[in-house]
Amino acid sequence: MDSAPASTHAYDDVRRPASRAPRALATEAVHAGRDDLARQGLHAPPIDLSTTYPSYDSRAEAARIDAFAAMGAEPEGPPVYGRLGNPTVARFETALARLEGTDSAVAFASGMAALSAVLLARASTGLRHVVAVRPLYGCSDHLLTAGLLGSEVTWTDPAGIADALRPDTGLVMVETPANPTLAEVDLRAVAHACGSVPLLADNTFATPVLQRPAEQGARLVLHSATKYLGGHGDVLGGVVACDEEFAGRLRQIRFATGGVLHPLAGYLLLRGLSTLPVRVRAASATAAGLVRRLAADPRVARVHYPRIGGAMIAFEVHGDPHEVIAGVRLITPAVSLGSVDTLIQHPASISHRIVEAQERRGAGVSDRLLRLSVGLEDVEDLWDDLRGALGAGATAALSERGAAVG
């Protein structure tokens, strides 16, 4: 029997893998975006660093460019130019779409570049109004509030979404679990309240390991790929998983604005996806153990941990949170999250400093709140470090009280 005809170009195989029966998430994480490798005699995905590609048929090239300009559809055949698309990045996009259960995914240079592209795509059709639920990541909050891209935002709680919609509403945005309080929203109920307005769900904290927002009605799923998708603190990226129609518009915005993901970043993110389920589940188990200990510690006023689990913890201390930050030795005091090592930060000073203090506190981000991104270290070592740091914070608080009394 003759073998099936080969694709016109390996790039086509990357973007349009053969249809197959559904596979488990752990299997997809390892194999999605790599389906064509064995046919090419490869095991590890190649890195294509080309910025441009040869074409000797300028008439056909013009037709491909026209098709992209009209619909944002990926050109048939070989790549054209690095700002339009890249085979290595396409592998990551294919894999992430499979994990999130969407038609497509479009990758960007950062999570904020990805969100900016979504806002520009809606604004370009005259739909500049956004309905959003706090808290969001601080820079997302700032981008909406400051109107830097011409957007206007109405902040509401989940129950008020339907009443906040207007004829010019182009987007509803939520983050669940939310940064940094880990507050959760009912995505299915929110999607119903949105009606025909697209719902964008920031899934950075949960990842597709813990939830798939598209299955609950979200049209757009946003990730800061810098976090869990990369997973090692060494790559910046953002991605939107969505239907193909919206993906086409996002590709046009990406081409016009230049917010492309570098091929090396695409390679690292694809590699990160292969261990995503293992990393998230292991870190989540450790986080659950730390939550139990933090909740029982008298130096901790309150612990926030989502019902769906995960590797993120937020907790409020009775003592000085800055002394806790200064007191860790194994845990790294740093911004970002989702790495293999554990990170701690004070949101009111860093990630959410850009949000007005009154709005920040109203969203539950208190001045004594700390955010912990749990990594892959042993739970006993992490608890020893936290226990010592909490003692430093409590000592500082007692010293302050003594000075005030004296």
PyMOL commands that set and color helices and strands:
alter all, ss='L'
color gray80, all
select helices_A, chain A and resi 10-15+25-31+38-40+58-71+87-100+111-123+138-146+158-164+187-194+207-210+213-216+244-257+263-274+276-296+321-327+357-362+379-405
alter helices_A, ss='H'
color red, helices_A
select strands_A, chain A and resi 104-108+129-133+152-156+169-175+199-202+220-224+238-242+300-304+312-317+332-333+343-345+369-373
alter strands_A, ss='S'
color yellow, strands_A
deselect
rebuild
show_as cartoon
